[in-house]
């Protein structure tokens, strides 16, 4: 179901954790509008990292220091380039060279060491927070702390600067919700995307990188641009401070519904001059979900409502959502609820790995009025019905 109001789009799907199930049919998308240049301009960011050298905690934003020093934390995203409403964030050093500090103005006894990037002078959108520089009066050390961090003997001192918060050295900040025999866990570090899904003692979701999970994504026009709910594809290190997750706006449970919203990162930041240390954010977009468990008191039935907010009329494709399951779910079935027909199609499914490597998705296509796809393990004892999970090609939003 697609409902549009101005440029906000909500998409709903029913997800069944059962050996078979029904669902709702998806109406055909409206005719596409003529292609036009309607893509907003994303913002190039720089990632602030923190290191510990003896008693000196100091920040950096550059690759040369990152690859030659042991990282302690990822603290914030700030802008990589100067613009209106921003201020330079500098790393300072004392005259003895024994301590570093971060500041947007001068600090007595310290001088300029390097430019870290450009912080905002106010919270330009609801995902931003004020940067915190803490001071240890015992050691005389200044340190930039992520909002989730506290250190003994360090007193926080807010800076006149704002940025997108990160999570120190954490790889997970989990919000859990259980109802109807299902437990869902979303990860705030990864944009609030669904990180785990448990039913009948089984965990279904694959979260090997930020392109998996159960999440929404948008594709502008017919090109490769791809705002992604969980984060970007710069995931070539297992060290949490290297990963780029999308900043979160909302992350809460209300009754049996889990609600998350974020400002998505571009999956491939290299398209806009980014790299391993410079993510790219679509700061005028919002992606997220309302995930209601025990839908209509049906037990292991959930309603997943996708949310997409665009700044203006846009031409593109919406994955609403895409779900990635663990590799033990390797048998595939179609189920037509109207005729109560269950058909195994495993032999018709191609190997997905070569398709991914070649940049194209092969698969088994089918049409059903009511029903969906069922994926099971080899014994068919555990299953996840995928009803409208995956990309909807040529979804025209206007």
N, C-alpha and C positions, 0 to 999 in steps of 0.2 A: 504494500500500500504506500503510495507517495502522496504526501500532502504538502502544498507549498503556500507560504504566506510571505509576500514580498520576496526576499531572498533567503528566507529561512526554510529549510526542507527537513521534514521528519519522515523517517522510514521505519515501518514496523515489520517484524517477522516473528513467527512462532517457531520455537526450537523444542524438539521433543527428545527426551532421554528415555527411550523405550525401544523394544524390538521392532515395533512398527508404529505408524501414526499417520495422522492426517495433517492438513494445514489449510492455508488460504491461498488462493491463486493470486498471482501478481498481474495486475492489468498491464497491457501494452503501453510503453511510454508514448507520450505525444510526439508528433512529427518534430524533427529537429529544426531549430531556427537556423538561419544562414550563419555560417562561421563568421565571427567577428573578433576583433581584438578587445577582449574584456577581462584579461587576466590582470589582477592587481600586482603590484611590485613587492616582492618579499624583502626581508631585511637580513643582511649578512651579520652574523654574530661572532663574537670571540668567546672562547671558554676560559674562565679563570680557574686555575689550579692552585693548590697550596702544597708546599713542601715543608719538611721539618729537617733542619740542619743544626744539630745540637739543641740549644734552647731557642733558636730563631725559626719562627714560622714565617714563611714569606710566599708571596704570590707571583705567578707568572702566567703569561698567555701565549708563550711561544713554543714552537716545536723543539728548538735546539735545547732548551732547558728541560723540557718535558722528557725527552728521550734519554737524557743523560743524568737524570736525578729521579730518586724514588718518590712517587707521588703519595701524598697523604689524603687529598680530598679534591673534589670538584665543588666549587662554591657558588658560582653564578654564571649566567650568560649576560654579556653586555654587548653593545653595538661595536662593530669592528671599524666603522667609519663615522666621521663627524657629521652631525646634522643638527638642525634646529631642535631645541629642547634637550640637548645632551651636553655633558661636561666631561672633560678629560679626567680619567682615573689614572693616577700615577703611582708607581712604586718608588718609594723613597728609601734612602739608606743613611744611617748615622755616620758621623765623622770617623769613627773607629772601624766601620764596616762590619760591625757585629750584630746589627739588627736592621730589619727592613720593616717598613710600614706602608700602608695604602692610604691615599688621601686625594681629595679634589682641591686641596689648597695647601699652603705651606705648613710645615711642622717644625717647631723650634729644634735646632740641633740636627736636622735631617736635610738632605739635598736630593735632587732628582736622580733617579737611577734608571728607570725605563717607563715608557708609556704602555699601560696595560690595555687600554681601549677607551670607549666612551660610554659612560653610564648616563641614564636619563635623569633629568632634574626633578621629575615627578613620576608618579605611577601612570604611565601612558595607557595602560590597559590593566584589567583586573588580575592578570597573572603575575604582575610585577610586585616586588617587595623592596623595602629599603635595605641597603647594604649595611652590614654590621662589622665594624672593626673593633676587636676586643683588645684590652690592655692588661698585661700581667705586671702589677706593681712590684712584685718580688724579683722577677727576672728582667723587667724593663722591656718585655717583648710585646710587639704589636702583631696581631694576626687577624686576617679576614676570615670570619666564620660563616658557614652556611646556616640558614635559619634553623635547621634541625640540630645544630651542634651546640654543646655547652662544654666548657673546659674548666676544671677547678682552678681557682685563683685568677681567672680572666674575667674582667668586667666589660660587658658590651657597651660600645659607644657608636650609636648610629651615625652614618655618614650622610651628607647631603647629596645622596646618589641612589638610584634605583636600578634594578635589573631583574632578570628571571632567576628564581631560586633553584639551586641544585641540592644534592642530598649527601654532601660529604663523601664518604667512602662506601655508602650503602648502595646495594644493587636492588633492594626491594623495600618498599613501604606499602604494606598490604592492607587493603580494606576487604574484610570477609563478611559474607552474608549467607545464611542458611535458611531454607524453607522448602517444604515439599519433598524432602529427601535429597535435595541438591545443595551443594555449597559452592559458591563462586567467590574467587579472590581476584581483585583488580590491583594493579601495581602502580602507585603514584609516580614512582621513578620513571616508569615507561608510559607516561602520558595518561594513566588511568585505564589502560587497556586490560581486557580480561586475561589474566595471567595463568589461572588454574580453574578447572571446573571438575568437581567431584560428584560422582553419583555411584551408588552401590559399591563404595570402596575403591572406585577407579578414578584416576586423574586423566583427563582427556586432552588437555591443551598442550601444544608444542610451543615453547617460548625460547627457542635456541637463538633467536636474534629479534630485533625490533620490527622485522617485517612479517612476523608470524602472529602468535596470539589469536584472539578474536577481536577484531578492530575494524574501524572504518577508514577509508582512504578516498581521496578525490583526485581526478586527473583532468587538468585543464586542456580543453581543445582536443586535438589528436596527437599532441606532443608528449614528451616524457615527464613533464612536470607532475609531481605527485605529493601533495600534502598528506602526511601519514600520521595517524592518531598516536601510535606508540613512540615514534622517534625516527631517526634517520638510519641509513645503512652503513655508517662509519662505525662498524662493530668488529674491527679486526683485532681487538684485544679483549681478553677476559677480565681486565682490570676495570672495575666499575667506574672510576673517574674518567675513563676515556669515552664511555658511551654517551650518546646524545639522546636523551628522552625529551618528549614534548612537554612544555610547561603546562601545569594544571590550573584550571580556574575553579572547578567544583569537584568534590570527592567525598561523597557521603551516602549513607543509607537512610531511607525513609520508609519505615515499615518493612515490607518485603520487596522493596524496590531499591536497587543500587543506581545512583546517579553520578555520572562523571562528565566533565567537559574539559577540553584543553584547547590550546592554540597550537596547531600542528607544525612540525618541522617538515622541510622538504626532504624526501627520501634520499635523493642524490644531490647533496649541496654543491657538488662540482659544477652543476649546471649554472650556478650563480656565483662562481668564484670561491666557494667554500671548500673545506677539506676536513681532515681529521680533527683539527682544532677550531674550525670555523663552521658551525652549523648555520643553516638558513631557515628563518622562521616566516611563516605566512601569518603575520600579526594582525590581519584583518579577517581571518577565518576562525571558525570554531567547529570542532568535531567532538562528538561524545555520544552517550547512550543513556537510556533509562532501561534497566534490566529488571523486570518483575518476575520473581520466582513464585512458584505455586499458583500459576495463572488460573483464575477462576476456580481455585481449590482443586485443580486437577493433578496435584502432586508434582511429579517430575516434569512439568510442562512450564516453560518460561516464555515470556513475551519480551523481545528485544526491539526497542525503538531507537533507531539511529537518528542523530541530530547533526545537521550540517547548516552552518550560517555562512553565507557569502556576502561580500560587501556590495555587490551589484549583480545584475543579470550576467550569467556565465554559461558558457558552452563547455560541456565536459561529461565525464563518466564517474559514477559513484559506486564504490564497493561498500555494500550496506547490509551486514558487515561481511568481511572475509574471515573464515575460520580455519585455522591450521591445527590438525590433530596429530597425536603421536603416531609413530610408524607402525605400531602393532595393530592399528586399525587399517587392515589391508584387504578387506573384502567389501565389495560395493554392491548395493541393491537399489532398485527403484520400487516405489510403492505407490500404487494408484488407489487412493482411499475410496473413490467412487465405485470402482469395480472390485475392490479388495484383492488386487493383484500384486503379488510380490515377485520380483524378477531379479536374480543375481546377474550382474553385468561385469564382474571382476575380470573376466577374460577379455572384455572389450576395452578395458582401461589401459592406456599406454603408461610406460614408465615416466613419471613426472619429472625426474631429475634432469634428463637430457633436454626436456622442453624448457625447464627453468634456465639451464645453462645457455640455450640458444635464444633465449628471450621471447619464446612463444609458449603458449599453454595449449597442450593437446588435451583431449578428454573424451568423454562419452556424452553425447548430447541427447536429450530426450524432452518430451513435452507431456505434461500431465495436468489435468484440471485441478485435482485436489490430491496432495500427497507430497512427496519429496524424495530425497536421497537418504539412504541409510548406510552408514559405515560401521562395520563390525570388526572384531578381532577374528583370528582364524577359526575359533570355535563357535563364533556367532553368539557367544554368551553375553557379550557387552556391546552396546551399540549407541550411536549418536545419530539421530536423524537430522539431516541438514536441509531445512526447508528455507530456501532463499538465502542460504549462506554462500557468499561468493560475490564476485563482481557482476554487476548488471551492465552489460555493454550498451553503449549509446543511450544513456539516461540523460535526457535533455532537460535542464533546469532553467526555468525562465519565469 
